[in-house]
Amino acid sequence: MLVPEGYRIWNLNTPRVPEGVDDTKVRAALLHDHGIEIAGGFGPLAGKVFRIGIMGPLATRDHVQDFLSKFAGALRAAGYKS
């Protein structure tokens, strides 16, 4: 995560884009395949972080787990190897 633990807000997560992964491919796959829209970084953080909002009625354990599964798949499809 970009922001240190004591300074994070619960409804906006900013994980770093893994080295060698094109964030636009990950975001496009999520939107095209699952209708999930997340944002990328801007300014000096462009291409370096994802901005993932978890709020409202989607802020449940089941929805977050579903998102994480789809996010992991999109990362793998974009070349990430954990």
C-alpha positions as CSV (number, residue, x, y, z in Angstrom):
1,M,0.0,0.0,0.0
2,L,1.2,3.5,-0.8
3,V,-0.1,5.1,2.4
4,P,1.4,3.9,5.7
5,E,-1.0,2.0,8.0
6,G,-1.6,4.7,10.5
7,Y,-2.7,7.2,7.9
8,R,-5.0,5.2,5.6
9,I,-8.7,5.9,5.2
10,W,-10.9,2.8,5.2
11,N,-12.8,3.5,2.0
12,L,-9.9,4.3,-0.3
13,N,-7.1,1.8,-0.9
14,T,-4.0,2.6,-2.9
15,P,-2.1,-0.6,-3.6
16,R,1.1,-0.1,-5.6
17,V,1.2,-1.4,-9.2
18,P,3.5,-4.4,-9.3
19,E,6.7,-3.9,-11.3
20,G,6.2,-4.9,-14.9
21,V,2.4,-4.6,-14.8
22,D,0.6,-2.1,-16.9
23,D,-2.1,-0.6,-14.7
24,T,-4.3,0.4,-17.7
25,K,-4.5,-3.2,-18.8
26,V,-5.6,-4.3,-15.3
27,R,-8.2,-1.5,-15.0
28,A,-9.5,-2.1,-18.6
29,A,-9.9,-5.9,-17.9
30,L,-11.9,-5.3,-14.7
31,L,-14.2,-2.8,-16.5
32,H,-14.7,-4.9,-19.6
33,D,-14.9,-8.4,-18.0
34,H,-16.7,-7.5,-14.8
35,G,-18.1,-4.0,-14.9
36,I,-15.8,-3.0,-12.1
37,E,-14.2,0.5,-12.4
38,I,-11.1,1.4,-10.4
39,A,-8.9,4.4,-10.9
40,G,-5.2,4.8,-11.5
41,G,-2.9,7.3,-9.9
42,F,-2.5,10.8,-11.3
43,G,0.3,13.2,-11.4
44,P,3.5,11.7,-10.1
45,L,1.6,8.6,-9.1
46,A,0.3,7.8,-12.6
47,G,1.0,4.2,-13.4
48,K,2.3,3.6,-9.8
49,V,-0.9,3.0,-7.8
50,F,-4.4,1.8,-8.1
51,R,-7.1,3.8,-6.4
52,I,-9.8,1.4,-5.1
53,G,-12.9,2.7,-3.5
54,I,-14.8,0.5,-1.1
55,M,-17.9,2.3,0.1
56,G,-21.7,2.2,0.3
57,P,-23.7,-0.9,-0.1
58,L,-20.7,-2.7,-1.7
59,A,-18.6,-2.4,1.4
60,T,-19.3,-5.9,2.6
61,R,-17.0,-8.8,3.2
62,D,-18.6,-10.8,0.4
63,H,-18.2,-7.9,-2.1
64,V,-14.7,-7.2,-1.1
65,Q,-13.7,-10.9,-1.4
66,D,-15.4,-11.0,-4.9
67,F,-13.5,-7.9,-5.9
68,L,-10.2,-9.3,-4.7
69,S,-10.6,-12.5,-6.6
70,K,-11.4,-10.6,-9.9
71,F,-8.6,-8.1,-9.2
72,A,-6.1,-11.0,-8.7
73,G,-7.3,-12.5,-12.0
74,A,-6.8,-9.2,-13.9
75,L,-3.3,-8.8,-12.4
76,R,-2.3,-12.3,-13.5
77,A,-3.7,-11.6,-17.0
78,A,-1.6,-8.5,-17.1
79,G,1.6,-10.4,-16.4
80,Y,1.8,-10.4,-12.6
81,K,3.4,-13.5,-11.1
82,S,3.1,-13.7,-7.3
